[in-house]
Amino acid sequence: MKELLTSYGYHISFNSFDVNLIIYLSGCTSNCAQKYSKSDIPSVVVAALTVDTVIVDESGIVAEIVKRVRNYYEQLEK
């Protein structure tokens, strides 16, 4: 995912709230990564096999994350 996003020109930062968009990664459906965050920064939330609460085939998770990141930035440009 990092390589794909950087190939599109996005800067990737880890464990920082000094960003425009956060990708929360949780291994289970309870979504602990975002649940306990107090951040108001826009986000894409990956919890088990869901991306923003939509079930995604495991092989398509990275593509769905990249799609949502790109959609976020395209909406900003409008």
C-alpha positions as CSV (number, residue, x, y, z in Angstrom):
1,M,0.0,0.0,0.0
2,K,2.8,2.4,0.9
3,E,4.6,1.8,-2.4
4,L,1.4,2.3,-4.4
5,L,0.4,5.5,-2.6
6,T,3.9,7.0,-2.9
7,S,3.9,6.1,-6.7
8,Y,0.8,8.4,-6.9
9,G,2.7,11.1,-5.2
10,Y,1.3,10.8,-1.7
11,H,3.7,11.4,1.3
12,I,3.3,8.6,3.9
13,S,3.8,9.3,7.6
14,F,3.6,6.8,10.4
15,N,2.2,7.4,13.9
16,S,1.6,11.1,13.4
17,F,-1.4,13.4,13.5
18,D,0.4,16.0,11.5
19,V,-1.3,14.8,8.3
20,N,-4.3,15.5,6.1
21,L,-5.8,12.0,6.1
22,I,-5.3,9.0,8.4
23,I,-5.5,5.4,7.4
24,Y,-6.5,3.4,10.5
25,L,-5.5,-0.3,10.3
26,S,-7.3,-2.7,12.7
27,G,-7.0,-6.5,12.5
28,C,-10.4,-7.1,13.9
29,T,-13.9,-5.7,13.3
30,S,-14.0,-3.9,16.6
31,N,-11.8,-1.2,15.1
32,C,-9.7,-0.3,18.1
33,A,-7.3,1.8,16.0
34,Q,-9.9,4.5,15.3
35,K,-12.2,3.8,18.2
36,Y,-9.8,5.2,20.8
37,S,-8.5,8.1,18.6
38,K,-9.6,11.6,19.5
39,S,-8.6,12.9,16.1
40,D,-11.0,14.8,13.8
41,I,-8.7,14.3,10.8
42,P,-10.5,12.7,7.8
43,S,-9.8,9.0,7.6
44,V,-10.0,5.7,5.8
45,V,-10.8,2.9,8.4
46,V,-9.7,-0.6,7.7
47,A,-11.1,-3.1,10.2
48,A,-10.5,-6.8,9.4
49,L,-12.1,-7.3,5.9
50,T,-13.9,-3.9,5.9
51,V,-12.9,-0.5,4.5
52,D,-15.1,2.2,5.9
53,T,-17.5,-0.4,7.1
54,V,-17.9,-2.0,3.6
55,I,-16.9,-5.6,3.3
56,V,-14.1,-6.0,0.8
57,D,-12.5,-9.2,-0.5
58,E,-9.1,-9.6,1.1
59,S,-7.3,-9.4,-2.2
60,G,-8.9,-6.1,-2.9
61,I,-8.3,-4.2,0.4
62,V,-5.2,-2.3,-0.8
63,A,-6.9,-1.2,-4.1
64,E,-10.0,0.0,-2.1
65,I,-7.8,2.0,0.3
66,V,-5.9,3.6,-2.5
67,K,-9.3,4.4,-4.3
68,R,-10.6,6.1,-1.2
69,V,-7.4,8.1,-0.6
70,R,-7.5,9.3,-4.2
71,N,-11.2,10.1,-4.0
72,Y,-10.6,12.2,-0.9
73,Y,-7.9,14.3,-2.5
74,E,-9.9,14.6,-5.8
75,Q,-12.8,16.0,-3.8
76,L,-10.5,18.6,-2.2
77,E,-9.5,19.8,-5.7
78,K,-13.1,20.5,-6.7
